[in-house]
Amino acid sequence: MMEAVSYSLIKDIIQVSVTPVFLQDRSRPEDGLYVWAYQVRIENLGTRTITLKNRHWRITNAEGHTETVDGEGVVGEQPVLAPGDVYEYTSGTPLSTPSGIMVGSYDMESEEGNLFAVDIPAFSLDSPDAMSSLH
């Protein structure tokens, strides 16, 4: 089993950390199906309450094919984070190749009604079938 690697980014007053995990039991490499779960942790480091309004993802497979996913909130929720609050959720994505990369952003709204973007760190999706190489 591969060791989980976390990716983290602090943007303004928000820290976003992502830990992807390859799901061997849900993947079917012989059919070109590779599935990952990813756990996201969002922490409000600021002094004001914020609401996560929308998500934007770019998912790119090893062949360079990119899919864009946009939608309201995350996992059916628009979480509200008071100062110091942490919100965690788990989601997933399939790929047709043994590796890929995801990157994205959240649209947040301050308690005053101002919208601002928070970057989600790019993270690697690597199955045990992915070729390893050193650069």
DSSP file (Angstrom, degrees, kcal/mol; ACC not computed):
  #  RESIDUE AA STRUCTURE BP1 BP2  ACC     N-H-->O    O-->H-N    N-H-->O    O-->H-N    TCO  KAPPA ALPHA  PHI   PSI    X-CA   Y-CA   Z-CA
    1    1 A M              0   0    0      0, 0.0     2,-0.2     0, 0.0     0, 0.0   0.000 360.0 360.0 360.0 136.4    0.0    0.0    0.0
    2    2 A M        -     0   0    0     20,-0.1     2,-0.3     1,-0.1    20,-0.1  -0.514 360.0-111.4 -78.2 144.6    1.3    3.5   -0.9
    3    3 A E        -     0   0    0     -2,-0.2     2,-0.2     1,-0.1    -1,-0.1  -0.560  35.5-111.2 -75.4 137.1    1.8    6.0    1.9
    4    4 A A        -     0   0    0     -2,-0.3     2,-0.4    15,-0.1    17,-0.1  -0.460  29.4-156.9 -71.0 137.5   -0.7    8.9    1.8
    5    5 A V        -     0   0    0     15,-0.5     2,-0.3    -2,-0.2    -1,-0.0  -0.955   5.0-147.9-116.1 134.1    0.8   12.3    0.9
    6    6 A S        -     0   0    0     -2,-0.4     2,-0.4    13,-0.2    13,-0.2  -0.799   3.7-157.3-103.5 146.4   -0.9   15.5    1.9
    7    7 A Y  E     -A   18   0A   0     11,-2.9    11,-3.1    -2,-0.3     2,-0.3  -0.972  16.2-175.0-120.0 134.9   -0.8   18.7    0.0
    8    8 A S  E     +A   17   0A   0     -2,-0.4     2,-0.3     9,-0.2     9,-0.2  -0.974  11.5 177.6-138.3 147.5   -1.4   22.0    1.8
    9    9 A L  E     -A   16   0A   0      7,-2.1     7,-2.9    -2,-0.3     2,-0.5  -0.985  15.9-152.7-148.6 133.8   -1.8   25.7    0.9
   10   10 A I  E     +A   15   0A   0     -2,-0.3     2,-0.5     5,-0.2     5,-0.2  -0.952  17.6 179.0-108.0 123.6   -2.6   28.8    2.9
   11   11 A K  E >   -A   14   0A   0      3,-2.9     3,-2.4    -2,-0.5     2,-0.5  -0.981  61.2 -50.2-127.3 118.2   -4.3   31.6    1.0
   12   12 A D  T 3  S-     0   0    0     -2,-0.5   106,-0.0     1,-0.3    -2,-0.0  -0.410 125.5 -17.6  56.1-109.1   -5.2   34.8    2.8
   13   13 A I  T 3  S+     0   0    0     -2,-0.5    32,-3.4    -3,-0.0    33,-0.7   0.233 121.4  85.4-111.6  12.4   -7.0   33.5    5.9
   14   14 A I  E <   -AB  11  44A   0     -3,-2.4    -3,-2.9    30,-0.2     2,-0.5  -0.951  55.0-160.3-122.5 132.6   -7.8   29.9    4.7
   15   15 A Q  E     -AB  10  43A   0     28,-2.4    28,-2.6    -2,-0.4     2,-0.5  -0.954  10.7-170.6-108.5 127.7   -5.7   26.8    4.8
   16   16 A V  E     -AB   9  42A   0     -7,-2.9    -7,-2.1    -2,-0.5     2,-0.4  -0.976   4.3-178.4-118.7 126.3   -6.7   24.0    2.5
   17   17 A S  E     -AB   8  41A   0     24,-2.5    24,-2.8    -2,-0.5     2,-0.4  -0.973   4.5-167.5-124.3 139.7   -5.1   20.5    2.8
   18   18 A V  E     -AB   7  40A   0    -11,-3.1   -11,-2.9    -2,-0.4    22,-0.2  -0.990   8.4-171.8-130.5 134.9   -5.8   17.6    0.5
   19   19 A T  E     - B   0  39A   0     20,-2.3    20,-2.4    -2,-0.4     2,-0.2  -0.929  13.3-160.5-125.6 106.0   -4.9   13.9    1.0
   20   20 A P  E     - B   0  38A   0      0, 0.0   -15,-0.5     0, 0.0     2,-0.4  -0.613   5.4-168.9 -86.0 147.6   -5.6   11.7   -2.1
   21   21 A V  E     - B   0  37A   0     16,-3.2    16,-2.7    -2,-0.2     2,-0.3  -0.994  21.1-127.8-136.6 127.4   -5.8    7.9   -1.7
   22   22 A F  E     - B   0  36A   0     -2,-0.4     2,-1.0    14,-0.2    14,-0.2  -0.579  17.7-144.1 -73.5 132.5   -5.9    5.4   -4.6
   23   23 A L    >>  +     0   0    0     12,-3.2     3,-1.0    -2,-0.3     4,-1.0  -0.753  22.2 176.0-102.5  87.7   -8.9    3.0   -4.2
   24   24 A Q  G >4 S+     0   0    0     -2,-1.0     3,-0.5     1,-0.2    -1,-0.2   0.870  78.1  56.6 -57.6 -40.1   -7.6   -0.3   -5.5
   25   25 A D  G 34 S+     0   0    0      1,-0.2    -1,-0.2    -3,-0.2    -2,-0.1   0.695 112.0  41.3 -71.2 -18.1  -10.8   -2.1   -4.7
   26   26 A R  G <4 S+     0   0    0     -3,-1.0    -1,-0.2     9,-0.2     2,-0.2   0.521 100.9  89.7-102.3  -8.7  -12.9    0.2   -6.8
   27   27 A S    <<  -     0   0    0     -4,-1.0     7,-0.2    -3,-0.5     3,-0.1  -0.581  52.0-167.8 -91.4 151.4  -10.5    0.4   -9.7
   28   28 A R  B > > +D   33   0B   0      5,-2.3     3,-2.4    -2,-0.2     5,-1.6  -0.685   6.5 179.0-135.1  80.3  -10.4   -1.9  -12.7
   29   29 A P  G > 5S+     0   0    0      0, 0.0     3,-1.6     0, 0.0    -1,-0.1   0.827  81.3  62.6 -53.8 -34.3   -7.1   -1.2  -14.5
   30   30 A E  G 3 5S+     0   0    0      1,-0.3    -3,-0.0     2,-0.1    -2,-0.0   0.745 109.6  41.7 -64.3 -21.1   -7.9   -3.9  -17.1
   31   31 A D  G < 5S-     0   0    0     -3,-2.4    -1,-0.3     2,-0.2     3,-0.1   0.271 121.1-106.3-105.4   8.3  -10.9   -1.7  -18.1
   32   32 A G  T < 5S+     0   0    0     -3,-1.6     2,-0.5    -4,-0.3    -2,-0.1   0.864  76.7 135.0  69.4  36.2   -9.0    1.6  -17.9
   33   33 A L  B   < +D   28   0B   0     -5,-1.6    -5,-2.3    63,-0.1     2,-0.4  -0.969  24.7 170.9-123.4 118.4  -10.7    2.7  -14.6
   34   34 A Y  E     - C   0  95A   0     61,-2.6    61,-3.0    -2,-0.5     2,-0.4  -0.996  14.0-164.0-126.3 126.4   -8.6    4.1  -11.8
   35   35 A V  E     - C   0  94A   0     -2,-0.4   -12,-3.2   -12,-0.4     2,-0.3  -0.925   7.1-175.2-122.4 135.9  -10.4    5.6   -8.8
   36   36 A W  E     -BC  22  93A   0     57,-2.6    57,-2.4    -2,-0.4     2,-0.3  -0.935  13.4-153.1-123.3 147.8   -9.2    7.9   -6.0
   37   37 A A  E     -BC  21  92A   0    -16,-2.7   -16,-3.2    -2,-0.3     2,-0.4  -0.860  16.1-163.7-104.3 152.6  -10.8    9.3   -2.9
   38   38 A Y  E     -BC  20  91A   0     53,-2.5    53,-2.2    -2,-0.3     2,-0.5  -0.986   9.6-148.7-140.6 132.7   -9.5   12.6   -1.6
   39   39 A Q  E     -BC  19  90A   0    -20,-2.4   -20,-2.3    -2,-0.4     2,-0.4  -0.855  15.2-160.9 -99.8 130.2  -10.0   14.1    1.9
   40   40 A V  E     -BC  18  89A   0     49,-3.0    49,-2.0    -2,-0.5     2,-0.5  -0.916   6.3-167.4-113.8 136.1  -10.1   17.9    2.1
   41   41 A R  E     -BC  17  88A   0    -24,-2.8   -24,-2.5    -2,-0.4     2,-0.5  -0.989   4.6-171.2-123.6 122.3   -9.5   19.9    5.2
   42   42 A I  E     -BC  16  87A   0     45,-2.9    45,-2.7    -2,-0.5     2,-0.4  -0.961   4.0-171.7-116.6 125.5  -10.5   23.6    5.2
   43   43 A E  E     -BC  15  86A   0    -28,-2.6   -28,-2.4    -2,-0.5     2,-0.9  -0.971  19.9-140.4-123.4 130.1   -9.5   25.8    8.2
   44   44 A N  E     +B   14   0A   0     41,-2.4    40,-2.3    -2,-0.4   -30,-0.2  -0.779  23.9 172.9 -87.3 106.1  -10.5   29.4    8.8
   45   45 A L        +     0   0    0    -32,-3.4   -31,-0.2    -2,-0.9    -1,-0.1   0.413  52.2  87.9 -91.4   0.1   -7.4   31.1   10.2
   46   46 A G  S    S-     0   0    0    -33,-0.7    38,-0.2     2,-0.2    -2,-0.1  -0.026  84.2-113.6 -91.5-166.7   -9.1   34.5   10.1
   47   47 A T  S    S+     0   0    0     36,-0.1     2,-0.3     2,-0.1    -1,-0.1   0.336  89.2  70.0-111.7   2.8  -11.2   36.6   12.4
   48   48 A R  S    S-     0   0    0     34,-0.1     2,-0.2    33,-0.0    -2,-0.2  -0.897  84.3-106.5-123.3 153.0  -14.4   36.6   10.4
   49   49 A T        -     0   0    0     -2,-0.3    62,-1.1    33,-0.1     2,-0.3  -0.532  39.0-169.8 -74.3 140.6  -17.0   33.9    9.5
   50   50 A I  E     -EF  81 110C   0     31,-2.3    31,-3.2    -2,-0.2     2,-0.4  -0.916  13.5-147.1-131.1 157.5  -16.9   32.7    5.9
   51   51 A T  E     -EF  80 109C   0     58,-2.1    58,-2.3    -2,-0.3     2,-0.7  -0.991  16.6-132.7-126.1 132.2  -19.1   30.5    3.7
   52   52 A L  E     + F   0 108C   0     27,-2.5    56,-0.2    -2,-0.4    22,-0.2  -0.761  32.8 170.2 -82.6 115.4  -17.9   28.1    1.0
   53   53 A K  E     +     0   0C   0     54,-3.0    20,-3.1    -2,-0.7     2,-0.3   0.885  53.9   4.8 -96.0 -46.5  -20.3   28.9   -1.9
   54   54 A N  E     -GF  72 107C   0     53,-1.2    53,-2.1    18,-0.3     2,-0.3  -0.928  55.6-143.3-141.9 160.4  -18.8   27.1   -5.0
   55   55 A R  E     -GF  71 106C   0     16,-2.8    16,-1.9    -2,-0.3     2,-0.4  -0.941   8.3-168.7-125.1 150.3  -16.1   24.7   -6.1
   56   56 A H  E     -GF  70 105C   0     49,-2.1    49,-2.2    -2,-0.3     2,-0.4  -0.979  11.0-179.0-139.0 123.0  -14.1   24.6   -9.3
   57   57 A W  E     -GF  69 104C   0     12,-2.8    12,-2.2    -2,-0.4     2,-0.5  -0.946  18.2-162.8-124.4 144.3  -11.9   21.6  -10.2
   58   58 A R  E     -GF  68 103C   0     45,-2.8    45,-1.6    -2,-0.4     2,-0.5  -0.989  14.8-171.1-120.1 118.7   -9.6   20.9  -13.2
   59   59 A I  E     -GF  67 102C   0      8,-3.0     8,-2.8    -2,-0.5     2,-0.5  -0.951   3.3-174.1-114.9 119.0   -8.8   17.1  -13.4
   60   60 A T  E     -GF  66 101C   0     41,-2.9    41,-2.6    -2,-0.5     6,-0.2  -0.951   9.9-149.8-119.4 127.9   -6.1   16.2  -15.9
   61   61 A N  E >   - F   0 100C   0      4,-2.4     3,-2.1    -2,-0.5    39,-0.2  -0.298  38.8 -91.0 -87.9 178.7   -5.2   12.6  -16.7
   62   62 A A  T 3  S+     0   0    0     37,-1.4    38,-0.1     1,-0.3    -1,-0.1   0.667 125.5  57.0 -66.2 -16.6   -1.8   11.3  -17.8
   63   63 A E  T 3  S-     0   0    0      2,-0.1    -1,-0.3     0, 0.0     3,-0.1   0.378 120.4-106.0 -94.2   3.3   -2.6   11.8  -21.5
   64   64 A G    <   +     0   0    0     -3,-2.1     2,-0.4     1,-0.3    -2,-0.1   0.466  70.0 146.6  88.1   1.8   -3.4   15.5  -20.9
   65   65 A H        -     0   0    0     -5,-0.0    -4,-2.4     1,-0.0     2,-0.4  -0.604  33.0-157.8 -73.0 126.5   -7.2   15.2  -21.2
   66   66 A T  E     -G   60   0C   0     -2,-0.4     2,-0.4    -6,-0.2    -6,-0.2  -0.907  12.0-167.8-114.3 134.0   -8.7   17.8  -18.8
   67   67 A E  E     -G   59   0C   0     -8,-2.8    -8,-3.0    -2,-0.4     2,-0.4  -0.949  11.2-148.7-115.4 138.4  -12.2   17.7  -17.3
   68   68 A T  E     -G   58   0C   0     -2,-0.4     2,-0.5   -10,-0.2   -10,-0.2  -0.913  10.4-170.2-109.2 133.0  -13.6   20.7  -15.5
   69   69 A V  E     +G   57   0C   0    -12,-2.2   -12,-2.8    -2,-0.4     2,-0.4  -0.984  10.1 170.7-124.9 120.7  -16.1   20.3  -12.6
   70   70 A D  E     +G   56   0C   0     -2,-0.5     2,-0.3   -14,-0.2   -14,-0.2  -0.968  14.0 133.3-126.2 143.5  -17.9   23.4  -11.2
   71   71 A G  E     -G   55   0C   0    -16,-1.9   -16,-2.8    -2,-0.4     2,-0.3  -0.989  53.4 -70.2-174.5 171.4  -20.8   23.4   -8.7
   72   72 A E  E    S-G   54   0C   0     -2,-0.3     4,-0.4   -18,-0.2   -18,-0.3  -0.548  87.9 -36.8 -74.1 136.5  -22.4   24.8   -5.6
   73   73 A G  S    S-     0   0    0    -20,-3.1     2,-0.3    -2,-0.3     5,-0.2   0.070  84.9 -70.2  52.9-156.8  -20.7   24.0   -2.3
   74   74 A V  B >  S-I   77   0D   0      3,-2.7     3,-2.6   -22,-0.2    -1,-0.1  -0.997 102.3  -7.4-138.4 139.2  -19.0   20.6   -1.6
   75   75 A V  T 3  S-     0   0    0     -2,-0.3     3,-0.1     1,-0.3    -2,-0.1   0.838 131.3 -52.1  40.2  45.1  -20.7   17.2   -1.1
   76   76 A G  T 3  S+     0   0    0     -4,-0.4     2,-0.3     1,-0.2    -1,-0.3   0.571 119.8  99.6  77.8   8.9  -24.1   18.9   -1.1
   77   77 A E  B <   -I   74   0D   0     -3,-2.6    -3,-2.7    -5,-0.1    -1,-0.2  -0.900  58.7-153.6-127.7 155.2  -23.2   21.5    1.5
   78   78 A Q        -     0   0    0     -2,-0.3   -25,-0.1    -5,-0.2    -3,-0.0  -0.770  36.2-151.3-120.2  82.0  -22.2   25.1    1.7
   79   79 A P        -     0   0    0      0, 0.0   -27,-2.5     0, 0.0     2,-0.5  -0.197   6.3-145.3 -64.4 143.9  -20.3   25.0    5.0
   80   80 A V  E     -E   51   0C   0    -29,-0.2     2,-0.6   -31,-0.0   -29,-0.2  -0.935  14.3-163.2-106.6 126.1  -20.1   28.1    7.2
   81   81 A L  E     -E   50   0C   0    -31,-3.2   -31,-2.3    -2,-0.5     3,-0.1  -0.935   2.5-159.2-118.2 113.1  -16.8   28.4    9.1
   82   82 A A    >   -     0   0    0     -2,-0.6     3,-2.6   -33,-0.2   -38,-0.3  -0.354  53.3 -62.1 -74.0 165.8  -16.5   30.7   12.1
   83   83 A P  T 3  S+     0   0    0      0, 0.0    -1,-0.2     0, 0.0   -38,-0.2  -0.281 129.3  13.6 -52.2 129.9  -12.9   31.8   13.0
   84   84 A G  T 3  S+     0   0    0    -40,-2.3   -39,-0.1     1,-0.3   -37,-0.1   0.285  96.0 137.0  86.9 -10.0  -10.9   28.8   14.0
   85   85 A D    <   -     0   0    0     -3,-2.6   -41,-2.4   -42,-0.1     2,-0.4  -0.335  39.3-154.4 -71.4 152.2  -13.4   26.3   12.5
   86   86 A V  E     -C   43   0A   0    -43,-0.2     2,-0.4    -3,-0.1   -43,-0.2  -0.988   5.8-167.0-125.1 136.1  -12.3   23.3   10.5
   87   87 A Y  E     -C   42   0A   0    -45,-2.7   -45,-2.9    -2,-0.4     2,-0.4  -0.993   8.3-174.4-123.5 130.6  -14.5   21.6    7.8
   88   88 A E  E     +C   41   0A   0     -2,-0.4     2,-0.3   -47,-0.2   -47,-0.2  -0.956   8.3 163.8-125.5 143.5  -13.5   18.2    6.4
   89   89 A Y  E     -C   40   0A   0    -49,-2.0   -49,-3.0    -2,-0.4     2,-0.4  -0.983  24.5-138.6-150.6 161.0  -15.1   16.2    3.6
   90   90 A T  E     +C   39   0A   0     -2,-0.3     2,-0.2   -51,-0.2   -51,-0.2  -0.978  28.3 157.0-123.7 136.0  -14.2   13.2    1.4
   91   91 A S  E     -C   38   0A   0    -53,-2.2   -53,-2.5    -2,-0.4     2,-0.3  -0.704  20.7-143.3-137.9-169.1  -15.0   13.0   -2.3
   92   92 A G  E     -C   37   0A   0    -55,-0.3   -55,-0.2    -2,-0.2   -57,-0.0  -0.977   7.9-158.6-157.2 168.3  -13.6   11.0   -5.2
   93   93 A T  E     -C   36   0A   0    -57,-2.4   -57,-2.6    -2,-0.3     2,-0.3  -0.984  12.7-140.5-152.4 142.6  -12.7   11.0   -8.9
   94   94 A P  E     -C   35   0A   0      0, 0.0     2,-0.3     0, 0.0   -59,-0.2  -0.734  17.0-168.8 -97.6 154.2  -12.2    8.4  -11.6
   95   95 A L  E     -C   34   0A   0    -61,-3.0   -61,-2.6    -2,-0.3     5,-0.1  -0.942  26.7-140.3-133.0 159.1   -9.5    8.5  -14.3
   96   96 A S  S    S+     0   0    0     -2,-0.3   -61,-0.1   -63,-0.2   -63,-0.1   0.424  89.4  58.4 -95.5  -0.9   -8.9    6.5  -17.4
   97   97 A T  S    S-     0   0    0    -63,-0.2   -63,-0.1     2,-0.1    -2,-0.1  -0.861  92.4-111.6-124.7 160.6   -5.2    6.5  -16.8
   98   98 A P  S    S+     0   0    0      0, 0.0    29,-2.6     0, 0.0    32,-0.4   0.527  97.8  24.7 -73.4  -3.3   -3.1    5.3  -13.9
   99   99 A S  E     + H   0 126C   0     27,-0.2   -37,-1.4    30,-0.1     2,-0.3  -0.980  63.1 141.7-152.5 165.5   -2.1    8.8  -12.9
  100  100 A G  E     -FH  61 125C   0     25,-2.1    25,-3.0    -2,-0.3     2,-0.3  -0.958  34.9-107.9-177.9-169.4   -3.2   12.4  -13.1
  101  101 A I  E     -FH  60 124C   0    -41,-2.6   -41,-2.9    -2,-0.3     2,-0.4  -0.997  16.2-159.5-145.1 146.4   -3.4   15.7  -11.3
  102  102 A M  E     +FH  59 123C   0     21,-2.5    21,-2.8    -2,-0.3     2,-0.3  -0.965  15.6 164.1-125.2 145.3   -6.2   17.8   -9.7
  103  103 A V  E     +F   58   0C   0    -45,-1.6   -45,-2.8    -2,-0.4     2,-0.3  -0.973  12.7 138.1-151.4 154.6   -6.2   21.5   -8.9
  104  104 A G  E     -FH  57 120C   0     16,-1.2    16,-3.2    -2,-0.3     2,-0.3  -0.928  32.0-120.3-170.5-165.1   -9.0   23.9   -8.1
  105  105 A S  E     -FH  56 119C   0    -49,-2.2   -49,-2.1    -2,-0.3     2,-0.4  -0.983  12.7-134.7-156.0 160.4  -10.5   26.7   -6.1
  106  106 A Y  E     -FH  55 118C   0     12,-2.6    12,-2.6    -2,-0.3     2,-0.7  -0.934  16.5-134.6-115.9 143.1  -13.4   27.6   -3.9
  107  107 A D  E     -FH  54 117C   0    -53,-2.1   -54,-3.0    -2,-0.4   -53,-1.2  -0.898  31.8-170.0 -92.7 119.3  -15.5   30.7   -4.0
  108  108 A M  E     -FH  52 116C   0      8,-3.3     8,-2.5    -2,-0.7     2,-0.4  -0.791  12.8-150.2-109.6 153.5  -15.9   32.0   -0.5
  109  109 A E  E     -FH  51 115C   0    -58,-2.3   -58,-2.1    -2,-0.3     6,-0.2  -0.991  12.3-139.5-124.7 129.1  -18.1   34.7    0.9
  110  110 A S  E >   -F   50   0C   0      4,-2.9     3,-2.1    -2,-0.4   -60,-0.2  -0.324  33.4-102.9 -77.3 167.0  -17.3   36.8    3.9
  111  111 A E  T 3  S+     0   0    0    -62,-1.1    -1,-0.1     1,-0.3   -61,-0.1   0.712 124.2  59.5 -64.8 -18.1  -19.9   37.7    6.5
  112  112 A E  T 3  S-     0   0    0      2,-0.1    -1,-0.3     0, 0.0    -2,-0.0   0.509 123.5-105.4 -85.3  -5.0  -20.0   41.2    4.9
  113  113 A G  S <  S+     0   0    0     -3,-2.1     2,-0.4     1,-0.3    -2,-0.1   0.529  71.9 143.3  95.5   6.3  -21.0   39.5    1.6
  114  114 A N        -     0   0    0      1,-0.0    -4,-2.9     2,-0.0     2,-0.3  -0.661  41.4-141.1 -83.0 133.5  -17.7   39.9   -0.3
  115  115 A L  E     +H  109   0C   0     -2,-0.4     2,-0.3    -6,-0.2    -6,-0.2  -0.740  26.5 168.0 -92.0 140.6  -16.7   37.1   -2.6
  116  116 A F  E     -H  108   0C   0     -8,-2.5    -8,-3.3    -2,-0.3     2,-0.3  -0.990  29.9-119.2-149.3 152.8  -13.1   35.9   -2.8
  117  117 A A  E     -H  107   0C   0     -2,-0.3     2,-0.5   -10,-0.2   -10,-0.2  -0.708  17.6-162.9 -95.9 142.4  -11.4   32.9   -4.3
  118  118 A V  E     -H  106   0C   0    -12,-2.6   -12,-2.6    -2,-0.3     2,-0.1  -0.992  20.4-129.9-123.4 123.8   -9.3   30.4   -2.3
  119  119 A D  E     -H  105   0C   0     -2,-0.5   -14,-0.3   -14,-0.2  -103,-0.1  -0.446   8.6-145.7 -73.4 142.3   -6.9   28.1   -4.2
  120  120 A I  E     -H  104   0C   0    -16,-3.2   -16,-1.2    -2,-0.1     3,-0.1  -0.929  33.3-109.6-100.9 130.1   -6.9   24.4   -3.6
  121  121 A P  E     -     0   0C   0      0, 0.0     2,-0.1     0, 0.0  -114,-0.1  -0.288  32.2-106.7 -63.0 144.0   -3.3   23.0   -3.9
  122  122 A A  E     -     0   0C   0    -19,-0.1     2,-0.4  -114,-0.1   -19,-0.2  -0.453  43.6-168.7 -63.2 139.4   -2.5   20.9   -7.0
  123  123 A F  E     -H  102   0C   0    -21,-2.8   -21,-2.5    -2,-0.1     2,-0.3  -0.993  17.8-120.5-139.1 148.6   -2.2   17.3   -6.0
  124  124 A S  E     -H  101   0C   0     -2,-0.4     2,-0.6   -23,-0.2   -23,-0.2  -0.609  10.5-154.9 -88.8 139.4   -1.0   14.2   -7.7
  125  125 A L  E     +H  100   0C   0    -25,-3.0   -25,-2.1    -2,-0.3     2,-0.5  -0.942  26.2 168.4-112.1 105.9   -3.1   11.1   -8.4
  126  126 A D  E     -H   99   0C   0     -2,-0.6   -27,-0.2   -27,-0.2  -104,-0.2  -0.968  17.1-162.3-127.3 118.4   -0.7    8.2   -8.7
  127  127 A S    >   -     0   0    0    -29,-2.6     3,-1.8    -2,-0.5   -91,-0.0  -0.475  39.8-104.6 -87.1 165.9   -1.8    4.5   -8.7
  128  128 A P  T 3  S+     0   0    0      0, 0.0    -1,-0.1     0, 0.0    -2,-0.0   0.738 122.9  61.4 -60.9 -20.2    0.6    1.7   -8.0
  129  129 A D  T 3  S+     0   0    0    -31,-0.1     2,-0.1     2,-0.1   -30,-0.1   0.584  80.4 107.0 -81.6 -10.7    0.4    1.1  -11.8
  130  130 A A  S <  S-     0   0    0     -3,-1.8     2,-0.3   -32,-0.4    -4,-0.1  -0.435  80.1-110.9 -70.6 141.5    1.8    4.5  -12.6
  131  131 A M        -     0   0    0     -2,-0.1     2,-0.4     1,-0.0    -1,-0.1  -0.548  29.8-142.7 -71.7 131.4    5.4    4.6  -13.9
  132  132 A S        +     0   0    0     -2,-0.3     2,-0.3    -3,-0.0    -1,-0.0  -0.802  26.4 169.6 -95.3 136.3    7.8    6.1  -11.3
  133  133 A S        -     0   0    0     -2,-0.4     2,-0.4     0, 0.0    -2,-0.0  -0.998  26.9-136.3-145.9 148.8   10.6    8.2  -12.6
  134  134 A L              0   0    0     -2,-0.3    -2,-0.0     1,-0.1     0, 0.0  -0.837 360.0 360.0-103.0 141.4   13.2   10.5  -11.1
  135  135 A H              0   0    0     -2,-0.4    -1,-0.1     0, 0.0     0, 0.0   0.366 360.0 360.0-112.2 360.0   14.0   13.8  -12.7
